[in-house]
Amino acid sequence: PIHLGERKPAIPTCRDEVVAAVEALAVGGGEPVFTVERVYAAMVRCGSSWSRETVAKTMLRMTRPARRPPYLQLKRAGPDLYRVVPAREELGRS
């Protein structure tokens, strides 16, 4: 948690944790495409308590442009495969 003065600590959202796991897999692990299962497993290893279903729904929502940070966008790369949309390729962003 990030402590901001006297405010309550900022709790990471499922999206925040998906972004961290995807970045670890895509950048750190060199995986250009990944499944919900791989992302979920990476999140569990880091101590996440989000359910697999919530992770799957969050990843599906991340195929649409984000309206607030984190702006990482995913694209379907197959029936159960996703990849990160490079910043220059982001759909619907101006």
Secondary structure as UniProt FT lines:
FT   TURN            5..6
FT   HELIX           14..23
FT   HELIX           24..28
FT   HELIX           36..45
FT   TURN            46..47
FT   HELIX           52..61
FT   TURN            62..63
FT   STRAND          74..78
FT   TURN            79..80
FT   STRAND          81..84
FT   HELIX           87..89
FT   TURN            91..92
//
